[in-house]
């Protein structure tokens, strides 16, 4: 009897350590989530096809001046449900998106020690949505008496890895994402920090093993795992801090000027924490998990939101050929109302004649808009070092006639695109927004490129903290009231909010083409970005560079663009965006008009997208069908390695023959020695066609396809 009693006591003790586990599976049963409360601590785990993806990992938040939401929990209630819908994006990689998941909602009760019973109970809900391609989960704080206003010291969400995976990562900087990607084992991240990022305090602000999301991983067993977040609203952006001995990532939120990570008031919720998983890299690229976890479109009327293909007075400033500023004098020495007394520097890019040249080029070749940077006063001292916040976003330089140039553009069927560089002063921008948007409305602007270069003001705030994130969303919603589309540069990395606010037509938020004119980017960069940065939304990458040697534009610029012309063409397909720029100078395109034809032809909005082949850091091949037409476009890019790729055209309509125009690297093409070598071939293909196409080092290929007509009878089949 004594032995039986001991066994019963042991069973009771075990039961008190771990409550009954709650489980939920994806609709196809391949992805599974398991939730448990162990010793009062919530934890979860994820498997894919029976293989561990995330080992048991802790959940919770640490609070300031209050008992933290980390332990003393018990499972109060669990609910399961399913959801299946198909929704139509305003623009996107496909004309419809399926949102199908199984949900697990766990309601937790926390008993705070040493408090009267009435004041001790607090409640947190953790909601899991399990998709065929991954999992999203978030914290929810219902309306309650004992948890109303609270300050987050840190979120302690864990992602426990199963081994020393290969990671495709950039440093966990609070203020920039403009880094070339590093490919390494998890165990190597710390040593790479020591050698590559020493001396930059912002990059190592919290850890030498800290990385940014979206983080792409690959296991030795061939699983592709992606960690990110969705619906980042009124919360700080999440980075990941790695315990490189145990291979456990922990969330690390961006702090504010006081070091706090967030200010919340119940009822409220966190962004979704997301984990994508597949044994096929193409599934990661094709995933809509981030978009699906965002709220539906907030606007009833979206007719004013249109994809854009544009050129701009921009690359010439980036390369140093011309300047943003009208004069070399500091603006503190200039009466802002009388810039006409200032001596022009002779290199100002946004002058009337130069802007007209771009307008004429855009009109001749069918582009929608012309971006003009440096049109407004203040660039002589835009950082405010000698004078506070000189930008007012309404006052043009003397050589930029805003009324006449807009009339000229509209007469040619082209719009100008507004540029607002805030110099990081969010309050100053908000103060001037009403007048700036009214000016845009007056002259017929419908889109804006905003910038946040420099330290965020108020001082001490970071680009990805709760304060700044609220500002970016405010700018988007205020712009929407004026039917203005937004392309925000240097803002927080996207988390799918473009579903809810589709006037957020693009972002930079990563190392874009401009860095090719600064220090260059590794050829593998554009084979990683679609796995990482583009998971949350489209990027204004500004491709289309045809002259790679910057010294040919500006003799003082010794930089070099590490790519080929055909790689640049392919980016219009592989780097999805409804906002695409032909970034090079008009005179450069005029030297390569046969290759430029692809940029003119390629669509910016799609009915279908098919990822044909992919391996992060190595190569990507994508086929997309133009929205509302039977035309298709294919793009393929590679890293620094030469490759031969088989393209299977089985995505085409089986009843149609197509005319294919292939833009491929030339026989002697090489990103370092012969980037402008290419060949163009035209012929007939069908859904049964398979072609071998060679990509040079740092190269690629682009294909346009249209249904054949009687006029194409003489064309030969491509083999």
C-alpha positions in Angstrom: 0.0 0.0 0.0 2.9 2.4 0.8 4.4 1.7 -2.6 1.1 2.4 -4.3 0.8 5.7 -2.4 4.3 6.8 -3.5 3.4 6.1 -7.1 0.2 8.1 -6.8 2.0 11.0 -5.2 4.6 10.9 -8.0 1.8 11.0 -10.6 0.2 14.0 -8.9 3.6 15.8 -8.8 4.2 15.2 -12.5 0.7 16.5 -13.2 1.4 19.7 -11.3 4.6 20.2 -13.3 3.0 20.1 -16.7 -0.6 20.7 -17.6 -2.3 18.8 -20.4 -0.7 19.8 -23.7 -2.8 21.6 -26.3 -2.1 20.8 -30.0 -3.2 22.2 -33.3 -2.3 21.2 -36.9 -2.2 22.9 -40.2 -5.1 22.2 -42.7 -2.8 19.7 -44.5 -1.5 18.2 -41.3 2.2 18.8 -42.0 2.8 21.7 -39.5 1.9 21.1 -35.9 2.0 23.4 -32.8 2.1 22.1 -29.2 1.5 24.4 -26.3 2.1 23.6 -22.6 2.5 25.3 -19.3 5.4 23.8 -17.4 6.1 24.9 -13.8 3.8 27.9 -14.5 5.8 29.0 -17.6 4.1 29.0 -21.0 5.9 27.3 -23.8 5.4 26.1 -27.4 7.0 23.9 -30.0 6.6 23.4 -33.8 7.1 20.4 -36.0 7.0 19.9 -39.8 6.3 16.4 -41.2 7.2 15.0 -37.8 10.5 16.8 -37.6 11.3 19.3 -34.9 11.5 22.9 -36.2 11.2 24.9 -32.9 12.0 22.9 -29.8 10.1 23.7 -26.6 10.5 27.5 -26.2 9.4 29.9 -23.5 6.9 32.7 -23.9 6.2 35.8 -21.9 7.0 39.5 -21.2 9.1 41.2 -18.6 7.6 44.4 -17.1 9.0 47.4 -15.4 7.8 48.2 -11.9 5.3 45.3 -11.9 5.3 41.6 -11.6 6.3 40.2 -15.0 4.2 38.1 -17.3 6.6 35.2 -17.3 5.5 32.6 -14.7 2.8 31.6 -12.2 0.5 30.9 -15.1 -2.1 28.2 -15.5 -4.2 27.2 -18.5 -7.7 28.5 -17.9 -9.2 27.6 -21.3 -8.3 26.5 -24.8 -10.4 26.9 -28.0 -9.9 25.5 -31.5 -11.3 26.8 -34.7 -10.7 26.9 -38.5 -10.8 29.6 -41.1 -10.8 29.6 -44.9 -11.3 32.6 -47.2 -10.0 33.9 -50.5 -9.3 37.6 -50.7 -8.4 40.0 -53.5 -5.4 42.3 -53.0 -5.4 45.7 -54.5 -2.1 44.8 -56.2 0.2 41.8 -55.7 2.0 38.7 -56.9 -1.3 37.1 -57.6 -4.9 38.3 -58.2 -6.3 36.3 -55.3 -4.9 35.0 -52.0 -6.1 32.1 -49.9 -6.1 32.6 -46.1 -6.6 29.1 -44.6 -5.6 28.2 -41.1 -6.5 26.2 -38.0 -6.4 28.3 -34.8 -5.5 27.5 -31.2 -6.5 30.1 -28.6 -5.1 29.5 -25.1 -6.4 31.7 -22.3 -4.0 31.9 -19.4 -4.5 33.0 -15.8 -1.7 34.4 -13.7 -1.7 34.5 -9.9 0.6 37.3 -8.7 2.3 36.3 -5.5 1.8 38.2 -2.2 -1.3 40.0 -3.4 -4.9 39.8 -2.1 -6.9 37.3 -4.2 -9.0 40.0 -5.9 -5.8 41.9 -7.1 -3.7 38.8 -7.9 -5.5 37.5 -11.0 -4.3 38.7 -14.4 -5.1 37.2 -17.8 -3.2 36.8 -21.1 -4.3 35.0 -24.3 -1.9 33.5 -26.7 -3.3 32.9 -30.2 -1.8 30.5 -32.6 -2.7 30.3 -36.3 -1.3 27.2 -38.1 -1.0 27.4 -41.8 0.3 24.8 -44.3 3.5 26.9 -44.6 4.1 27.9 -41.0 2.8 29.4 -37.8 1.8 32.9 -36.5 1.3 33.6 -32.8 0.8 36.7 -30.7 0.1 37.9 -27.1 -3.3 39.4 -26.4 -4.2 41.3 -23.2 -7.9 41.5 -22.6 -9.7 44.3 -20.7 -9.2 43.6 -17.0 -8.8 45.2 -13.6 -5.3 44.2 -12.6 -3.5 44.8 -15.9 -4.3 48.0 -17.6 -1.3 50.3 -18.2 2.1 48.5 -18.3 5.6 49.1 -19.6 7.5 46.4 -21.3 11.1 45.9 -20.2 11.6 43.0 -22.6 9.6 40.4 -24.5 11.0 36.9 -23.8 9.7 35.0 -26.8 12.1 32.1 -27.6 12.8 30.3 -30.8 14.9 27.2 -29.8 16.7 25.8 -32.9 17.4 22.1 -33.4 21.1 22.6 -34.4 23.8 24.8 -35.8 21.8 25.9 -38.9 23.0 28.0 -41.8 21.8 31.6 -41.4 21.4 34.4 -43.9 21.6 37.4 -41.7 22.4 41.1 -41.1 23.2 42.7 -37.7 20.6 43.7 -35.2 20.9 47.4 -35.7 18.1 49.6 -34.3 18.5 52.3 -37.0 19.4 50.7 -40.4 18.9 47.6 -42.4 21.3 48.6 -45.2 23.8 45.8 -44.9 25.1 43.2 -47.3 23.9 39.8 -46.1 26.2 37.4 -44.4 25.9 33.6 -44.8 27.3 31.6 -41.9 26.6 29.0 -39.3 24.8 30.2 -36.2 27.9 29.4 -34.1 29.9 31.8 -36.3 27.8 34.9 -35.9 29.7 36.1 -32.8 33.1 35.9 -34.4 31.9 37.6 -37.6 30.6 40.5 -35.4 34.1 40.8 -33.8 35.8 41.1 -37.2 33.3 42.9 -39.4 31.3 45.2 -37.1 33.7 46.3 -34.4 33.5 50.0 -33.6 29.9 50.7 -34.7 28.0 51.1 -31.5 24.5 51.0 -33.1 25.2 47.7 -34.7 26.3 46.1 -31.4 23.9 48.0 -29.2 22.6 44.9 -27.5 24.6 41.9 -28.5 27.3 40.6 -30.8 25.0 37.8 -31.7 22.0 39.9 -32.5 20.4 39.7 -35.9 17.4 41.3 -37.7 14.2 39.7 -39.0 13.2 38.5 -41.4 15.8 35.8 -40.7 16.2 32.9 -43.2 17.7 29.6 -41.9 18.5 26.2 -43.5 19.0 23.0 -41.6 21.5 20.3 -42.5 18.4 18.1 -43.1 17.2 20.4 -45.8 14.4 22.3 -43.9 14.0 26.0 -44.7 12.9 28.1 -41.7 12.1 31.8 -41.7 11.4 33.9 -38.5 9.8 37.3 -38.8 6.8 39.3 -37.5 3.5 40.5 -38.9 1.2 43.4 -38.3 3.7 45.6 -36.4 1.4 48.3 -35.0 1.9 50.4 -31.8 4.8 48.2 -30.7 8.6 48.1 -31.1 10.3 46.2 -33.9 11.6 42.7 -32.9 15.2 41.7 -33.3 16.6 38.3 -32.4 19.4 37.7 -29.8 21.2 34.4 -30.2 22.4 32.2 -27.4 25.1 30.6 -29.6 25.9 27.9 -27.2 22.4 26.4 -27.1 21.2 27.9 -30.5 18.2 29.6 -28.9 17.0 33.0 -30.3 15.2 35.3 -27.9 13.2 38.3 -29.0 14.9 41.7 -28.4 12.7 44.7 -28.9 14.0 48.1 -30.1 14.2 50.4 -27.0 13.1 54.0 -26.7 15.2 57.0 -25.5 14.8 55.8 -21.9 15.6 52.2 -22.7 12.0 51.0 -22.4 10.7 48.6 -25.0 7.0 49.5 -25.1 4.0 51.2 -23.5 0.8 49.2 -23.6 -2.8 49.7 -22.4 -5.2 46.8 -22.3 -7.1 45.8 -24.3 -4.2 45.4 -26.7 -2.1 42.9 -28.6 1.4 42.3 -29.8 2.4 41.8 -33.4 2.4 38.3 -34.7 5.6 36.3 -34.3 5.9 34.1 -37.5 7.7 30.9 -38.3 7.6 29.7 -41.9 8.9 26.2 -42.7 9.2 23.9 -45.7 11.5 21.4 -47.3 11.3 23.4 -50.6 12.8 26.9 -50.8 10.3 27.9 -53.4 7.5 27.5 -50.8 9.1 30.2 -48.6 9.2 32.7 -51.5 5.6 31.9 -52.4 4.2 32.2 -48.9 1.5 34.7 -48.1 1.6 34.0 -44.3 2.7 37.5 -43.4 0.0 39.2 -45.5 -2.7 36.8 -44.2 -1.9 37.7 -40.6 -2.6 41.4 -41.3 -6.1 42.9 -41.1 -8.1 43.3 -44.3 -8.0 46.5 -46.4 -9.0 49.6 -44.3 -10.2 51.6 -47.4 -13.6 51.2 -49.1 -12.4 53.0 -52.2 -9.0 51.8 -53.6 -9.4 53.0 -57.2 -6.8 55.7 -56.7 -4.1 53.2 -55.8 -2.2 52.2 -58.9 1.1 50.3 -59.5 3.8 52.6 -60.9 6.8 52.3 -63.2 9.0 55.4 -63.0 12.3 57.1 -63.8 13.9 59.9 -61.7 16.3 62.6 -61.1 18.1 60.5 -58.5 20.9 58.2 -59.7 22.9 61.3 -60.9 22.9 62.6 -57.3 23.6 59.2 -55.8 26.7 58.8 -58.0 27.8 62.4 -57.3 27.4 63.7 -60.8 24.9 66.3 -59.5 23.7 67.6 -56.1 20.5 67.8 -54.1 21.4 71.2 -52.9 21.0 74.4 -55.1 24.0 76.2 -53.5 27.1 75.2 -51.5 26.3 77.8 -48.9 24.9 76.5 -45.5 21.2 77.3 -45.4 21.8 79.2 -42.1 23.4 81.9 -44.3 20.4 82.1 -46.6 17.1 83.8 -46.2 14.7 81.0 -47.0 12.3 83.4 -48.7 15.0 84.7 -51.1 17.2 81.9 -52.3 17.6 83.8 -55.5 20.4 85.8 -53.9 22.4 82.6 -53.3 24.9 81.7 -55.9 24.0 78.4 -57.7 26.6 75.6 -57.5 26.0 74.7 -61.1 25.4 71.0 -60.3 21.9 71.1 -58.9 20.0 68.2 -60.5 16.4 69.3 -59.9 16.5 72.2 -62.4 13.8 72.9 -64.9 15.6 71.8 -68.1 17.0 68.6 -66.5 13.6 67.6 -65.1 12.0 68.3 -68.5 14.5 65.9 -70.1 13.4 63.1 -67.7 9.7 63.9 -68.4 10.3 63.7 -72.1 12.1 60.4 -71.7 9.3 59.0 -69.5 6.7 60.0 -72.0 8.5 58.6 -75.0 9.0 55.2 -73.4 5.7 54.8 -71.5 6.7 55.4 -67.9 4.1 56.6 -65.4 6.0 59.0 -63.2 9.2 61.0 -62.7 10.7 61.2 -59.2 12.5 64.5 -58.5 14.8 64.7 -55.5 16.3 67.9 -54.3 13.5 70.1 -55.5 12.9 71.9 -52.2 14.9 74.3 -50.2 17.0 73.2 -47.2 19.4 70.6 -48.6 22.4 72.8 -47.8 21.9 72.0 -44.2 19.3 69.3 -44.2 20.6 67.6 -41.1 19.8 70.7 -39.0 23.4 70.9 -37.6 23.4 74.7 -37.8 19.7 75.4 -38.1 16.7 73.5 -36.8 14.7 71.5 -39.3 15.0 73.6 -42.5 12.6 71.4 -44.6 9.0 72.7 -44.9 8.2 70.4 -47.9 6.4 73.2 -49.8 9.1 75.7 -50.9 10.9 75.0 -54.2 14.4 76.1 -55.2 14.5 79.1 -57.6 15.4 76.8 -60.6 12.4 74.4 -60.0 9.1 75.8 -61.2 6.7 73.4 -59.6 3.6 74.7 -61.4 5.1 74.8 -64.9 6.9 71.4 -64.5 3.7 69.7 -63.4 1.7 71.2 -66.2 4.4 70.1 -68.6 4.4 66.5 -67.2 0.6 66.2 -67.3 0.6 67.5 -70.9 2.8 64.5 -71.7 0.7 62.0 -69.9 3.2 61.7 -67.0 3.1 62.7 -63.3 5.8 63.9 -61.1 6.5 62.0 -57.9 7.0 64.0 -54.8 10.0 63.6 -52.5 10.0 64.4 -48.8 13.3 63.9 -47.0 12.4 64.4 -43.3 16.1 64.2 -42.1 14.7 61.9 -39.3 12.7 64.7 -37.7 9.3 63.1 -37.3 7.7 65.9 -35.4 8.8 68.5 -37.9 7.3 66.3 -40.7 4.0 65.8 -38.9 3.8 69.6 -38.3 4.2 70.3 -42.1 2.2 67.3 -43.4 -1.2 69.2 -43.9 0.4 71.9 -46.0 2.6 69.5 -47.9 -0.2 67.2 -48.8 -2.4 70.1 -49.9 0.4 71.3 -52.2 0.6 67.8 -53.7 -3.1 67.8 -54.3 -3.0 71.2 -55.9 -0.4 70.2 -58.5 -1.7 66.7 -59.1 0.9 64.5 -57.3 -0.5 61.1 -56.2 2.6 59.4 -54.8 5.4 60.3 -52.5 8.9 59.0 -51.7 9.7 59.8 -48.1 13.0 59.5 -46.4 14.3 59.2 -42.8 18.1 59.6 -43.2 19.9 60.4 -40.0 19.2 60.1 -36.3 15.5 60.2 -35.3 14.4 63.4 -33.6 13.2 63.5 -30.8 16.8 62.7 -29.9 17.4 59.2 -28.5 14.5 57.5 -30.3 15.4 54.8 -32.8 14.1 54.2 -36.4 12.4 50.9 -35.3 11.1 51.8 -31.8 7.4 52.1 -30.9 7.5 55.9 -31.3 8.8 55.9 -34.8 6.6 53.0 -35.9 3.6 54.9 -34.9 4.8 57.9 -36.9 5.3 55.8 -40.1 1.7 54.5 -39.8 0.4 58.0 -39.1 2.1 59.2 -42.3 0.5 56.4 -44.3 -3.0 57.0 -43.0 -2.7 60.8 -43.4 -1.5 60.4 -46.9 -4.5 58.1 -47.7 -6.9 60.9 -46.7 -5.5 62.8 -49.7 -5.4 59.8 -52.0 -1.6 59.7 -51.9 0.5 56.5 -52.2 3.7 56.2 -50.0 7.1 54.8 -50.7 9.0 55.1 -47.4 12.8 54.9 -47.3 14.8 54.3 -44.1 11.5 53.4 -42.3 10.9 50.2 -40.3 11.0 46.9 -42.3 7.6 45.9 -43.6 5.4 43.4 -41.8 2.5 43.0 -44.2 0.7 46.2 -43.4 0.4 46.9 -47.1 -2.6 44.5 -47.0 -4.4 46.8 -44.6 -3.0 50.0 -46.1 -2.4 49.3 -49.8 -1.3 52.9 -50.4 1.9 51.8 -48.8 3.0 50.8 -52.3 6.7 50.3 -51.4 9.5 50.6 -48.9 13.3 50.6 -49.1 14.2 49.2 -45.6 17.2 47.2 -46.9 20.4 47.7 -48.8 19.2 48.9 -52.2 20.8 49.6 -55.5 22.2 52.9 -54.3 24.9 51.1 -52.4 26.3 49.8 -55.7 27.3 53.5 -56.2 28.9 53.7 -52.7 30.8 50.5 -51.7 29.1 47.9 -53.8 27.0 44.8 -52.8 27.9 41.2 -52.9 26.4 39.4 -56.0 24.5 37.0 -53.7 22.6 39.9 -52.1 19.6 39.8 -54.5 19.3 36.0 -54.2 18.7 36.5 -50.4 16.5 39.6 -50.2 13.4 37.8 -51.5 13.8 35.3 -48.7 14.2 38.0 -46.0 13.3 41.6 -46.6 10.6 40.9 -49.2 8.7 38.5 -46.9 7.0 41.6 -45.3 6.2 43.5 -48.4 7.6 44.9 -51.7 10.9 46.8 -51.9 11.8 49.9 -53.9 15.1 48.3 -54.9 15.6 50.7 -57.8 17.1 48.3 -60.4 17.9 48.8 -64.0 21.6 50.0 -63.9 23.3 49.5 -67.3 26.6 51.3 -66.7 28.4 49.6 -63.9 31.5 51.7 -63.6 30.6 54.8 -61.6 33.7 56.7 -62.7 32.1 57.0 -66.1 29.4 59.1 -64.5 31.5 60.9 -61.9 35.3 60.6 -62.2 35.6 61.0 -58.5 33.4 57.9 -57.8 35.4 54.7 -57.9 32.6 52.4 -57.0 31.4 49.5 -59.2 28.0 47.8 -59.6 28.6 44.0 -59.1 26.0 42.8 -61.6 25.4 42.3 -65.3 22.8 44.0 -67.5 20.8 40.8 -67.7 20.9 40.4 -63.9 19.4 44.0 -63.7 16.7 43.0 -66.1 15.8 39.9 -64.1 15.4 41.9 -60.9 12.1 43.4 -62.3 10.7 39.9 -61.9 12.6 38.3 -59.0 12.3 41.4 -56.7 8.6 41.8 -56.6 7.2 45.3 -56.3 4.2 47.2 -57.7 6.6 50.2 -57.7 9.5 49.7 -60.1 12.1 52.3 -61.1 14.4 52.4 -64.2 17.1 53.9 -62.1 19.9 54.7 -64.5 20.4 57.8 -66.6 18.4 58.3 -69.8 21.5 58.6 -71.9 22.7 55.2 -70.7 19.5 53.5 -71.7 19.8 55.1 -75.1 23.0 53.1 -75.7 21.3 49.8 -75.0 17.7 50.3 -76.4 17.3 46.6 -77.3 17.9 45.5 -73.7 15.9 48.5 -72.4 12.9 47.1 -74.2 12.4 44.5 -71.5 12.1 47.2 -68.8 9.6 49.0 -71.0 7.6 45.8 -71.5 7.7 44.2 -68.0 4.6 44.4 -65.9 4.3 45.7 -62.3 1.1 43.9 -61.3 0.4 40.2 -61.6 -2.4 37.5 -61.8 -0.1 34.6 -61.1 3.4 34.0 -59.8 5.3 30.7 -60.0 8.7 30.2 -58.3 10.5 27.7 -60.5 13.8 27.3 -58.7 15.4 28.8 -55.7 18.2 28.4 -53.2 18.9 31.3 -50.8 22.3 32.9 -51.5 22.6 31.0 -54.8 19.8 31.6 -57.3 16.2 32.4 -57.9 14.0 31.8 -61.0 10.4 33.2 -61.1 7.6 33.3 -63.7 4.8 35.9 -63.4 1.7 36.4 -65.5 0.7 40.1 -66.2 -2.6 41.1 -64.6 -5.4 41.2 -67.1 -3.4 39.8 -70.0 -1.9 36.5 -71.3 1.7 37.9 -71.2 4.2 36.3 -69.0 7.6 37.4 -67.8 10.4 35.2 -66.3 13.5 36.3 -64.4 16.5 34.4 -63.1 19.5 35.7 -61.0 22.6 34.0 -59.6 25.3 34.8 -57.1 29.0 35.0 -57.9 28.9 31.6 -59.4 28.2 30.9 -63.1 25.3 28.5 -63.6 23.2 26.8 -66.2 19.5 26.6 -65.4 16.8 24.6 -67.0 13.6 26.6 -67.4 10.5 24.4 -67.7 7.6 26.4 -69.4 4.9 24.1 -68.0 3.3 27.1 -66.3 2.1 28.4 -69.7 -1.4 27.8 -71.0 -1.4 24.4 -72.8 -3.5 25.7 -75.7 -1.4 28.7 -76.6 1.9 29.1 -78.5 4.0 32.0 -77.2 6.6 34.2 -78.7 9.5 34.3 -76.2 12.2 37.0 -76.2 15.2 35.9 -74.1 17.7 38.4 -72.7 20.7 36.3 -71.6 24.2 37.0 -70.5 26.7 36.9 -73.4 29.3 34.2 -73.8 32.0 36.4 -72.2 29.7 38.1 -69.7 31.0 38.5 -66.1 29.9 41.0 -63.4 33.6 41.9 -62.8 35.0 42.1 -66.3 32.2 42.2 -68.9 28.9 43.2 -67.4 27.4 44.7 -70.6 27.7 41.5 -72.6 24.3 40.1 -73.5 22.5 38.3 -76.3 18.8 38.5 -77.3 17.0 35.6 -78.9 13.4 35.4 -80.1 11.4 32.2 -81.0 8.3 30.1 -80.2 7.7 28.1 -77.1 4.9 26.1 -75.6 4.1 24.6 -72.2 6.2 21.5 -73.2 9.3 23.6 -73.9 12.4 23.2 -71.7 15.4 25.5 -72.2 18.9 25.5 -70.8 20.0 29.1 -70.1 23.4 30.1 -68.9 23.9 32.7 -66.2 27.3 34.4 -65.9 28.9 35.2 -62.6 26.7 37.8 -60.9 24.4 37.5 -63.9 20.9 36.4 -64.9 18.3 36.3 -67.6 14.9 37.7 -68.4 12.2 36.4 -70.7 9.1 38.1 -72.1 6.3 35.9 -73.5 3.3 36.9 -75.5 0.7 34.8 -77.3 1.8 34.2 -81.0 -0.2 35.6 -83.8 -0.4 34.8 -87.6 2.4 37.4 -88.0 4.8 35.1 -86.1 4.5 32.0 -88.3 8.0 32.4 -89.6 9.6 32.2 -86.1 11.3 29.0 -85.2 10.8 26.9 -82.1 13.3 27.6 -79.4 15.3 24.6 -78.2 
